[in-house]
Amino acid sequence: MVSFTTLPKAPGTDLRAVRRKIIENLEDQLLSAQAMIEGKPYTEVKRKWLDRRGKKLYLIIRISNRPLTDQDGEILAIEIGDDTRAPEVITEVIEAIKAGELDQQIDAHIAATPPRKRRK
């Protein structure tokens, strides 16, 4: 006789694990921002997290390389403004994530994002 069971969640969909991964990526962005201000090269730069529109710099939080979006699918961004404020803003975002302030947005993103197909 065949018996069925519920399939466990895919790896990486646990809120704590996703939060931890976002924080790791933001810490990389923090190092990148500090190097940018000091005029030093930083090889681990992930340009997709920082976006310049005109003279303003924005931080885009990404989960599995997909930007955090609102209910309408619009990309959510945090306005940094001047480059020199980037480390301060990134640090604030890290603290907010640690405190669970973005859990609702992260949960909604996880629920709305279909799993990626693996290449063969």
Backbone as JSON Lines, residues from 0, in Angstrom:
{"i":0,"aa":"M","n":[0.84,-1.18,0.0],"ca":[0.0,0.0,0.0],"c":[0.89,1.25,0.0]}
{"i":1,"aa":"V","n":[0.51,2.25,-0.77],"ca":[1.25,3.5,-0.86],"c":[0.72,4.46,0.2]}
{"i":2,"aa":"S","n":[1.64,5.09,0.92],"ca":[1.2,6.09,1.9],"c":[1.8,7.44,1.54]}
{"i":3,"aa":"F","n":[1.03,8.48,1.76],"ca":[1.46,9.83,1.44],"c":[1.78,10.6,2.71]}
{"i":4,"aa":"T","n":[2.67,11.54,2.56],"ca":[3.03,12.43,3.66],"c":[3.22,13.82,3.09]}
{"i":5,"aa":"T","n":[3.24,14.81,3.95],"ca":[3.47,16.17,3.46],"c":[4.96,16.36,3.22]}
{"i":6,"aa":"L","n":[5.26,17.09,2.21],"ca":[6.65,17.35,1.84],"c":[7.2,18.46,2.72]}
{"i":7,"aa":"P","n":[8.38,18.27,3.32],"ca":[8.95,19.33,4.14],"c":[9.29,20.55,3.28]}
{"i":8,"aa":"K","n":[9.36,21.69,3.93],"ca":[9.71,22.91,3.2],"c":[11.08,22.76,2.55]}
{"i":9,"aa":"A","n":[11.22,23.41,1.41],"ca":[12.5,23.38,0.71],"c":[13.54,24.14,1.53]}
{"i":10,"aa":"P","n":[14.81,23.75,1.4],"ca":[15.86,24.45,2.15],"c":[15.86,25.94,1.79]}
{"i":11,"aa":"G","n":[16.08,26.76,2.8],"ca":[16.17,28.2,2.56],"c":[14.86,28.93,2.73]}
{"i":12,"aa":"T","n":[13.76,28.21,2.96],"ca":[12.49,28.91,3.13],"c":[12.17,29.19,4.59]}
{"i":13,"aa":"D","n":[12.96,28.7,5.49],"ca":[12.8,29.0,6.9],"c":[13.16,30.47,7.13]}
{"i":14,"aa":"L","n":[12.29,31.19,7.81],"ca":[12.48,32.63,8.01],"c":[13.83,32.96,8.64]}
{"i":15,"aa":"R","n":[14.22,32.2,9.66],"ca":[15.51,32.49,10.31],"c":[16.68,32.29,9.36]}
{"i":16,"aa":"A","n":[16.61,31.26,8.53],"ca":[17.69,31.01,7.56],"c":[17.74,32.11,6.52]}
{"i":17,"aa":"V","n":[16.57,32.55,6.05],"ca":[16.52,33.62,5.06],"c":[17.04,34.91,5.68]}
{"i":18,"aa":"R","n":[16.62,35.19,6.89],"ca":[17.09,36.39,7.59],"c":[18.61,36.38,7.71]}
{"i":19,"aa":"R","n":[19.15,35.23,8.11],"ca":[20.61,35.09,8.28],"c":[21.34,35.34,6.95]}
{"i":20,"aa":"K","n":[20.79,34.81,5.86],"ca":[21.42,34.99,4.54],"c":[21.36,36.45,4.1]}
{"i":21,"aa":"I","n":[20.24,37.11,4.33],"ca":[20.13,38.54,3.99],"c":[21.16,39.34,4.78]}
{"i":22,"aa":"I","n":[21.3,39.05,6.05],"ca":[22.27,39.77,6.89],"c":[23.69,39.53,6.39]}
{"i":23,"aa":"E","n":[24.03,38.3,6.01],"ca":[25.35,38.02,5.45],"c":[25.6,38.88,4.21]}
{"i":24,"aa":"N","n":[24.61,38.95,3.33],"ca":[24.75,39.74,2.12],"c":[24.85,41.24,2.43]}
{"i":25,"aa":"L","n":[24.09,41.69,3.41],"ca":[24.16,43.1,3.79],"c":[25.52,43.44,4.42]}
{"i":26,"aa":"E","n":[26.09,42.49,5.15],"ca":[27.42,42.72,5.71],"c":[28.46,42.87,4.6]}
{"i":27,"aa":"D","n":[28.3,42.1,3.51],"ca":[29.16,42.28,2.33],"c":[28.96,43.67,1.74]}
{"i":28,"aa":"Q","n":[27.71,44.1,1.66],"ca":[27.4,45.42,1.12],"c":[27.98,46.52,2.0]}
{"i":29,"aa":"L","n":[27.99,46.29,3.31],"ca":[28.57,47.25,4.24],"c":[30.06,47.41,3.97]}
{"i":30,"aa":"L","n":[30.76,46.29,3.81],"ca":[32.2,46.35,3.49],"c":[32.42,47.07,2.16]}
{"i":31,"aa":"S","n":[31.56,46.78,1.2],"ca":[31.65,47.41,-0.11],"c":[31.44,48.92,0.0]}
{"i":32,"aa":"A","n":[30.44,49.33,0.76],"ca":[30.15,50.75,0.93],"c":[31.3,51.48,1.62]}
{"i":33,"aa":"Q","n":[31.87,50.84,2.65],"ca":[33.0,51.45,3.35],"c":[34.18,51.62,2.42]}
{"i":34,"aa":"A","n":[34.45,50.61,1.59],"ca":[35.55,50.69,0.63],"c":[35.28,51.78,-0.41]}
{"i":35,"aa":"M","n":[34.03,51.89,-0.85],"ca":[33.65,52.9,-1.83],"c":[33.94,54.31,-1.29]}
{"i":36,"aa":"I","n":[33.59,54.55,-0.03],"ca":[33.81,55.86,0.58],"c":[35.29,56.15,0.74]}
{"i":37,"aa":"E","n":[36.07,55.12,1.08],"ca":[37.51,55.29,1.26],"c":[38.27,55.29,-0.06]}
{"i":38,"aa":"G","n":[37.57,55.03,-1.16],"ca":[38.22,55.0,-2.47],"c":[39.06,53.76,-2.69]}
{"i":39,"aa":"K","n":[38.77,52.7,-1.95],"ca":[39.52,51.45,-2.08],"c":[38.72,50.44,-2.88]}
{"i":40,"aa":"P","n":[39.4,49.55,-3.59],"ca":[38.67,48.51,-4.34],"c":[38.13,47.45,-3.38]}
{"i":41,"aa":"Y","n":[37.01,46.9,-3.72],"ca":[36.44,45.8,-2.96],"c":[35.87,44.81,-3.95]}
{"i":42,"aa":"T","n":[36.41,43.62,-4.01],"ca":[36.08,42.66,-5.07],"c":[34.75,41.95,-4.87]}
{"i":43,"aa":"E","n":[34.23,41.93,-3.67],"ca":[32.99,41.2,-3.4],"c":[31.74,42.03,-3.66]}
{"i":44,"aa":"V","n":[31.87,43.09,-4.41],"ca":[30.74,43.99,-4.66],"c":[29.62,43.28,-5.4]}
{"i":45,"aa":"K","n":[28.42,43.47,-4.92],"ca":[27.23,42.95,-5.59],"c":[26.42,44.17,-5.98]}
{"i":46,"aa":"R","n":[26.64,44.64,-7.17],"ca":[26.03,45.89,-7.64],"c":[24.51,45.86,-7.65]}
{"i":47,"aa":"K","n":[23.91,44.69,-7.73],"ca":[22.46,44.62,-7.79],"c":[21.8,45.1,-6.49]}
{"i":48,"aa":"W","n":[22.54,45.16,-5.41],"ca":[21.99,45.6,-4.14],"c":[21.95,47.12,-4.04]}
{"i":49,"aa":"L","n":[22.87,47.78,-4.71],"ca":[22.91,49.24,-4.7],"c":[22.52,49.75,-6.08]}
{"i":50,"aa":"D","n":[21.64,50.73,-6.1],"ca":[21.15,51.25,-7.37],"c":[21.16,52.77,-7.3]}
{"i":51,"aa":"R","n":[21.77,53.38,-8.3],"ca":[21.83,54.84,-8.34],"c":[20.79,55.35,-9.34]}
{"i":52,"aa":"R","n":[19.93,56.23,-8.87],"ca":[18.94,56.89,-9.73],"c":[19.18,58.38,-9.6]}
{"i":53,"aa":"G","n":[19.72,58.96,-10.65],"ca":[20.09,60.37,-10.57],"c":[21.24,60.53,-9.6]}
{"i":54,"aa":"K","n":[21.09,61.41,-8.64],"ca":[22.14,61.64,-7.65],"c":[21.91,60.86,-6.36]}
{"i":55,"aa":"K","n":[20.82,60.11,-6.29],"ca":[20.5,59.37,-5.08],"c":[20.89,57.9,-5.21]}
{"i":56,"aa":"L","n":[21.34,57.34,-4.1],"ca":[21.7,55.93,-4.02],"c":[20.61,55.2,-3.26]}
{"i":57,"aa":"Y","n":[20.23,54.02,-3.73],"ca":[19.2,53.21,-3.1],"c":[19.75,51.83,-2.77]}
{"i":58,"aa":"L","n":[19.24,51.23,-1.7],"ca":[19.58,49.87,-1.31],"c":[18.38,48.99,-1.61]}
{"i":59,"aa":"I","n":[18.61,47.92,-2.35],"ca":[17.55,46.98,-2.69],"c":[17.85,45.66,-1.99]}
{"i":60,"aa":"I","n":[16.98,45.24,-1.11],"ca":[17.16,43.97,-0.41],"c":[16.76,42.84,-1.35]}
{"i":61,"aa":"R","n":[17.61,41.82,-1.42],"ca":[17.35,40.7,-2.32],"c":[17.28,39.4,-1.52]}
{"i":62,"aa":"I","n":[16.37,38.54,-1.97],"ca":[16.25,37.2,-1.4],"c":[16.39,36.24,-2.57]}
{"i":63,"aa":"S","n":[17.37,35.35,-2.5],"ca":[17.67,34.43,-3.61],"c":[17.83,35.2,-4.92]}
{"i":64,"aa":"N","n":[18.53,36.31,-4.83],"ca":[18.84,37.18,-5.97],"c":[17.61,37.83,-6.6]}
{"i":65,"aa":"R","n":[16.5,37.82,-5.9],"ca":[15.28,38.48,-6.38],"c":[14.98,39.65,-5.44]}
{"i":66,"aa":"P","n":[14.66,40.82,-5.99],"ca":[14.41,41.98,-5.13],"c":[13.14,41.82,-4.31]}
{"i":67,"aa":"L","n":[13.17,42.37,-3.12],"ca":[11.99,42.41,-2.26],"c":[10.97,43.33,-2.92]}
{"i":68,"aa":"T","n":[9.74,42.87,-3.04],"ca":[8.7,43.65,-3.72],"c":[7.48,43.83,-2.84]}
{"i":69,"aa":"D","n":[6.63,44.79,-3.23],"ca":[5.36,44.98,-2.53],"c":[4.31,44.06,-3.15]}
{"i":70,"aa":"Q","n":[3.06,44.2,-2.71],"ca":[1.98,43.33,-3.19],"c":[1.72,43.49,-4.69]}
{"i":71,"aa":"D","n":[2.07,44.65,-5.25],"ca":[1.84,44.9,-6.67],"c":[3.03,44.5,-7.53]}
{"i":72,"aa":"G","n":[4.07,43.94,-6.9],"ca":[5.24,43.53,-7.65],"c":[6.26,44.63,-7.87]}
{"i":73,"aa":"E","n":[6.03,45.79,-7.26],"ca":[6.98,46.91,-7.39],"c":[8.16,46.68,-6.45]}
{"i":74,"aa":"I","n":[9.36,46.95,-6.93],"ca":[10.57,46.75,-6.13],"c":[10.59,47.73,-4.96]}
{"i":75,"aa":"L","n":[10.84,47.2,-3.76],"ca":[10.99,48.04,-2.57],"c":[12.46,48.42,-2.43]}
{"i":76,"aa":"A","n":[12.72,49.69,-2.2],"ca":[14.09,50.17,-2.05],"c":[14.16,51.11,-0.85]}
{"i":77,"aa":"I","n":[15.33,51.18,-0.27],"ca":[15.59,52.08,0.84],"c":[16.47,53.21,0.32]}
{"i":78,"aa":"E","n":[15.98,54.43,0.44],"ca":[16.75,55.57,-0.06],"c":[17.92,55.85,0.88]}
{"i":79,"aa":"I","n":[19.11,55.82,0.32],"ca":[20.32,56.13,1.07],"c":[20.64,57.6,0.9]}
{"i":80,"aa":"G","n":[20.46,58.09,-0.3],"ca":[20.78,59.48,-0.59],"c":[22.23,59.6,-1.01]}
{"i":81,"aa":"D","n":[23.02,60.26,-0.19],"ca":[24.44,60.48,-0.45],"c":[25.24,59.22,-0.15]}
{"i":82,"aa":"D","n":[26.27,58.95,-0.96],"ca":[27.11,57.76,-0.78],"c":[27.68,57.63,0.63]}
{"i":83,"aa":"T","n":[28.01,58.74,1.25],"ca":[28.65,58.7,2.56],"c":[27.72,58.15,3.65]}
{"i":84,"aa":"R","n":[26.41,58.13,3.39],"ca":[25.44,57.6,4.36],"c":[25.24,56.09,4.21]}
{"i":85,"aa":"A","n":[25.79,55.5,3.16],"ca":[25.54,54.08,2.88],"c":[25.88,53.16,4.06]}
{"i":86,"aa":"P","n":[27.06,53.24,4.68],"ca":[27.35,52.34,5.8],"c":[26.36,52.5,6.97]}
{"i":87,"aa":"E","n":[25.98,53.72,7.26],"ca":[25.04,53.98,8.35],"c":[23.67,53.35,8.05]}
{"i":88,"aa":"V","n":[23.17,53.55,6.84],"ca":[21.86,53.01,6.45],"c":[21.89,51.48,6.41]}
{"i":89,"aa":"I","n":[22.94,50.91,5.85],"ca":[23.05,49.45,5.78],"c":[23.1,48.86,7.19]}
{"i":90,"aa":"T","n":[23.82,49.49,8.1],"ca":[23.88,49.03,9.49],"c":[22.49,49.09,10.13]}
{"i":91,"aa":"E","n":[21.73,50.16,9.88],"ca":[20.37,50.27,10.4],"c":[19.48,49.16,9.87]}
{"i":92,"aa":"V","n":[19.61,48.83,8.59],"ca":[18.81,47.77,7.99],"c":[19.17,46.42,8.6]}
{"i":93,"aa":"I","n":[20.45,46.17,8.81],"ca":[20.88,44.92,9.45],"c":[20.23,44.79,10.83]}
{"i":94,"aa":"E","n":[20.26,45.86,11.6],"ca":[19.66,45.84,12.95],"c":[18.15,45.63,12.87]}
{"i":95,"aa":"A","n":[17.5,46.24,11.89],"ca":[16.05,46.07,11.72],"c":[15.7,44.62,11.39]}
{"i":96,"aa":"I","n":[16.51,43.99,10.55],"ca":[16.26,42.59,10.19],"c":[16.49,41.69,11.4]}
{"i":97,"aa":"K","n":[17.54,41.95,12.15],"ca":[17.81,41.16,13.37],"c":[16.65,41.28,14.36]}
{"i":98,"aa":"A","n":[16.03,42.46,14.43],"ca":[14.92,42.71,15.36],"c":[13.59,42.18,14.83]}
{"i":99,"aa":"G","n":[13.59,41.68,13.59],"ca":[12.37,41.11,13.03],"c":[11.44,42.14,12.4]}
{"i":100,"aa":"E","n":[11.92,43.36,12.19],"ca":[11.07,44.42,11.66],"c":[10.67,44.2,10.2]}
{"i":101,"aa":"L","n":[11.39,43.37,9.47],"ca":[11.04,43.11,8.07],"c":[10.48,41.7,7.85]}
{"i":102,"aa":"D","n":[10.18,41.01,8.94],"ca":[9.7,39.63,8.83],"c":[8.44,39.51,7.97]}
{"i":103,"aa":"Q","n":[7.53,40.44,8.11],"ca":[6.29,40.39,7.34],"c":[6.57,40.48,5.84]}
{"i":104,"aa":"Q","n":[7.45,41.4,5.45],"ca":[7.79,41.55,4.03],"c":[8.56,40.33,3.52]}
{"i":105,"aa":"I","n":[9.45,39.8,4.35],"ca":[10.23,38.62,3.96],"c":[9.32,37.41,3.8]}
{"i":106,"aa":"D","n":[8.41,37.2,4.76],"ca":[7.46,36.09,4.67],"c":[6.6,36.19,3.42]}
{"i":107,"aa":"A","n":[6.1,37.38,3.13],"ca":[5.26,37.59,1.95],"c":[6.06,37.3,0.68]}
{"i":108,"aa":"H","n":[7.32,37.71,0.67],"ca":[8.17,37.47,-0.51],"c":[8.41,35.98,-0.72]}
{"i":109,"aa":"I","n":[8.69,35.28,0.36],"ca":[8.92,33.83,0.27],"c":[7.67,33.13,-0.24]}
{"i":110,"aa":"A","n":[6.51,33.51,0.29],"ca":[5.25,32.88,-0.11],"c":[4.9,33.16,-1.57]}
{"i":111,"aa":"A","n":[5.24,34.35,-2.05],"ca":[4.86,34.75,-3.41],"c":[5.86,34.33,-4.47]}
{"i":112,"aa":"T","n":[7.04,33.9,-4.05],"ca":[8.1,33.58,-5.01],"c":[8.11,32.08,-5.29]}
{"i":113,"aa":"P","n":[7.89,31.7,-6.55],"ca":[7.95,30.27,-6.86],"c":[9.38,29.76,-6.73]}
{"i":114,"aa":"P","n":[9.54,28.49,-6.37],"ca":[10.91,27.96,-6.27],"c":[11.59,27.96,-7.62]}
{"i":115,"aa":"R","n":[12.89,28.14,-7.6],"ca":[13.66,28.14,-8.84],"c":[13.8,26.71,-9.35]}
{"i":116,"aa":"K","n":[13.79,26.6,-10.67],"ca":[14.02,25.3,-11.28],"c":[15.51,25.07,-11.37]}
{"i":117,"aa":"R","n":[15.9,23.87,-11.04],"ca":[17.32,23.52,-11.1],"c":[17.69,23.13,-12.52]}
{"i":118,"aa":"R","n":[18.88,23.57,-12.92],"ca":[19.38,23.19,-14.25],"c":[19.88,21.77,-14.21]}
{"i":119,"aa":"K","n":[19.72,21.09,-15.32],"ca":[20.21,19.7,-15.4],"c":[21.58,19.65,-15.97]}
